[in-house]
Amino acid sequence: MIRLVATDLDGTLLRTDGTVSDRNRAALERAHTRGLQIVVTTGRPPRLVHPLAERIGVADIAICANGAIVVELATGAVLAHHPIGEAVARRLVEGLRSELPGILFSLELGLDFAREPAYHSTFRPPPAPRYADALELVREPVTKLLARHPSAPFADVLAAARRIGGDDAVSTTAGGTVVEISGAGVTKASALATLCAAEGIAPAAVIAFGDAPNDLALLAFAGRSVAVANAHPDVLAAAGEVTASNDDDGVAQVLERLLDGITAPA
């Protein structure tokens, strides 16, 4: 019997335009009514999840920053935080700069965000509250280190991050343009495993939905793993089943079939 639904956001629950469809929202509400716990799992930081919370409707917990921060959506309370150690973050910045000159960094620092000045001028992302050199910024607790190179192949950046970080960091990606680096053993799955253990929920009672490489550990943890049709090839290969795309409400389609077999609580 499934007791918990864990779903990624971008590319999975959210449509390409970033919205939550009425059908997906209704399926999650129905699942919640039937007694299933709803957990959002995302690479996004909390500040980019809270605006969606009302639209998602029934999610109580958000596993953010690929597992580095877990928050209670109703209150914004931080339930867990697993930053990268300063020495490891410094090693990654120095090592990546040595191997890939011109590489640029942005950083999630606790609940805040900062970028190197050149990162903003090169890639034109939305403004950040703070700008400084990465080696200055890593003096603070680094929730997630993001690395991007203006010309080197993405695969080279990812491989270098994994080699330099070794067992002291986890390097992954949500979209294949930015390498997202977390602390040792920190993944969506590690955060969900802690939550499930506290709630007495076995992995076999979890259904998980994802689309990107940063969902692989999550899908491996869950007893039932589902990839949306638009997922990365590695995710399609790893998932136990494939549903329709995010734009075709793939999450809802699976939940609707699942819930048809679950009797509502008295």
C-alpha positions in Angstrom: 0.0 0.0 0.0 1.4 3.4 -1.0 1.6 5.8 1.9 3.7 8.7 0.5 3.9 10.5 -2.8 7.2 12.2 -3.6 7.2 14.4 -6.7 9.8 16.6 -8.4 8.6 20.0 -9.6 10.2 21.4 -12.7 9.8 19.1 -15.7 7.6 16.7 -13.7 4.7 18.1 -11.7 5.0 21.6 -13.3 4.2 22.1 -16.9 6.8 23.7 -19.2 5.4 27.1 -18.5 6.0 26.6 -14.8 2.3 26.2 -13.8 0.5 23.5 -11.8 -2.4 22.1 -13.8 -5.8 21.7 -12.3 -5.7 18.0 -13.0 -2.4 17.5 -11.2 -3.6 19.6 -8.2 -6.9 17.6 -8.1 -5.0 14.3 -8.1 -2.7 15.4 -5.3 -5.7 16.6 -3.3 -7.5 13.3 -3.9 -4.3 11.4 -2.8 -4.1 13.5 0.4 -7.8 12.8 1.1 -7.1 9.1 0.8 -4.5 9.4 3.5 -1.3 9.7 1.4 1.4 12.1 2.5 2.5 14.5 -0.2 6.2 15.6 -0.3 7.7 17.9 -2.9 11.3 17.1 -3.8 13.2 19.7 -5.9 16.5 21.3 -6.7 14.9 24.6 -6.1 15.7 26.5 -2.9 12.8 27.2 -0.5 12.3 30.8 -1.7 11.3 29.4 -5.1 9.0 26.7 -3.7 6.9 28.8 -1.3 5.2 30.8 -4.2 4.0 27.4 -5.6 2.8 26.0 -2.3 -0.7 27.4 -2.5 -1.2 26.2 -6.0 0.1 22.7 -5.2 -2.3 22.8 -2.3 -1.6 19.8 -0.1 2.1 19.4 0.2 3.2 19.7 3.8 7.0 19.2 3.4 9.4 20.3 0.7 12.7 18.7 0.2 14.7 21.5 -1.4 18.1 22.1 -2.9 18.4 18.4 -3.8 18.0 17.4 -0.2 20.2 19.9 1.5 17.3 21.8 3.1 13.9 20.4 4.2 11.2 22.9 5.1 7.7 22.9 6.4 5.7 24.8 3.8 3.0 26.1 6.0 5.4 27.9 8.4 8.6 28.1 6.4 10.4 26.4 9.3 13.7 24.7 8.4 13.4 21.1 9.5 16.9 20.0 8.4 19.9 21.6 6.8 23.0 19.8 5.4 25.5 22.3 4.0 28.8 21.5 2.3 31.8 21.8 4.6 33.9 25.0 4.1 37.0 23.0 3.3 35.3 20.9 0.7 33.6 23.9 -0.9 36.9 25.7 -1.1 38.6 22.7 -2.6 35.9 22.4 -5.2 36.1 26.1 -6.2 39.9 26.1 -6.4 40.1 22.7 -8.1 37.5 23.6 -10.7 39.2 26.9 -11.4 42.5 25.1 -11.9 41.1 22.5 -14.3 38.6 24.7 -16.1 39.8 28.4 -16.2 36.9 30.7 -16.6 34.4 28.6 -14.6 31.8 30.7 -12.7 29.9 30.0 -9.5 26.7 30.9 -7.7 25.9 29.7 -4.2 22.9 29.0 -2.0 23.9 30.1 1.4 21.5 28.9 4.0 18.2 30.5 2.8 20.0 33.2 0.9 21.7 33.4 -2.5 24.8 35.0 -3.9 26.7 35.0 -7.2 30.1 36.0 -8.6 29.8 39.2 -10.5 31.0 37.6 -13.7 28.3 34.8 -13.4 25.6 37.4 -13.7 27.2 39.4 -16.5 27.9 36.2 -18.5 24.7 34.2 -18.2 22.2 37.0 -17.4 20.2 35.3 -14.7 17.9 37.3 -12.4 19.7 39.6 -10.0 21.1 38.2 -6.7 21.1 40.1 -3.4 24.8 39.7 -3.1 27.9 39.5 -5.4 31.3 38.4 -4.3 34.1 36.0 -5.2 33.2 32.3 -4.5 36.2 31.8 -2.1 34.9 34.7 0.0 31.3 33.3 0.0 32.2 29.7 1.0 33.1 31.0 4.5 29.4 30.8 5.1 27.4 27.5 5.2 27.0 26.5 1.6 23.7 24.8 1.0 24.5 24.2 -2.7 27.3 25.2 -4.9 26.4 25.8 -8.6 29.1 25.8 -11.3 28.8 26.8 -14.9 31.3 27.4 -17.7 30.7 29.7 -20.7 32.4 27.4 -23.2 33.6 24.1 -21.8 31.4 21.0 -22.5 28.9 20.5 -19.6 30.0 16.8 -19.3 33.6 18.0 -18.6 32.4 20.3 -15.9 30.3 17.6 -14.3 33.1 15.0 -14.5 35.6 17.4 -12.9 33.3 18.3 -10.1 32.7 14.6 -9.3 36.4 13.9 -9.4 37.4 16.9 -7.2 34.6 16.4 -4.8 35.1 12.7 -4.4 33.1 11.2 -1.5 32.9 14.6 0.1 30.3 16.0 -2.3 27.5 15.0 -4.6 27.5 16.6 -8.1 24.4 16.3 -10.3 22.2 18.4 -12.6 18.6 19.2 -13.2 18.9 20.5 -16.7 22.3 19.8 -18.2 23.6 23.4 -18.1 24.5 23.9 -14.4 26.4 21.5 -12.1 24.7 21.4 -8.7 26.9 20.4 -5.9 25.7 19.3 -2.4 27.4 17.9 0.7 28.5 14.3 1.2 25.7 11.9 0.7 23.1 14.7 0.3 20.4 13.8 -2.2 16.7 14.0 -2.5 16.7 10.3 -1.4 18.7 10.9 1.7 16.3 13.6 2.9 13.3 11.4 2.1 14.8 8.4 3.8 15.2 10.4 7.0 11.6 11.6 6.7 10.2 8.2 6.0 12.1 6.7 9.0 10.7 9.3 11.3 7.1 8.6 10.0 7.6 4.8 10.0 7.1 4.6 6.2 9.0 1.9 4.3 10.5 2.7 0.9 8.2 0.1 -0.6 5.3 2.4 0.5 6.7 5.4 -1.5 5.8 6.3 -5.1 8.2 8.9 -6.6 8.0 10.9 -9.8 11.0 12.6 -11.6 12.6 13.7 -14.9 16.2 14.7 -14.4 19.5 13.2 -13.2 19.0 14.8 -9.7 16.0 12.5 -9.4 17.9 9.2 -9.9 18.6 8.6 -6.2 15.0 9.4 -5.3 13.7 7.0 -7.9 16.0 4.3 -6.7 14.8 4.7 -3.1 11.1 4.5 -3.9 9.3 1.2 -4.1 7.5 2.5 -7.1 9.4 4.9 -9.4 7.8 6.8 -12.3 9.5 8.9 -15.0 7.6 11.4 -17.1 7.8 10.9 -20.8 10.0 14.0 -21.3 12.6 12.7 -18.8 16.3 12.5 -19.3 17.3 9.2 -21.0 19.1 8.0 -17.8 15.9 8.6 -15.8 13.7 6.8 -18.4 16.0 3.8 -18.2 16.1 3.8 -14.4 12.4 4.2 -13.6 10.1 1.3 -13.0 7.5 2.8 -15.3 7.0 5.8 -17.6 3.9 8.0 -17.7 2.8 10.8 -20.0 4.9 14.0 -20.1 4.7 16.9 -17.6 2.6 18.9 -20.1 0.1 16.0 -20.4 -0.3 15.6 -16.6 1.7 12.4 -16.3 1.7 12.6 -12.5 -2.0 12.9 -12.3 -2.6 10.0 -14.8 -0.6 7.6 -12.5 -2.2 8.9 -9.3 -5.7 8.6 -10.7 -5.1 4.9 -11.5 -3.5 4.3 -8.2 -6.3 5.9 -6.2 -9.0 4.0 -8.0 -7.7 1.0 -5.9 -7.5 2.8 -2.6 -10.6 3.1 -0.4 -11.2 6.5 1.2 -10.7 6.5 5.0 -13.9 6.3 7.1 
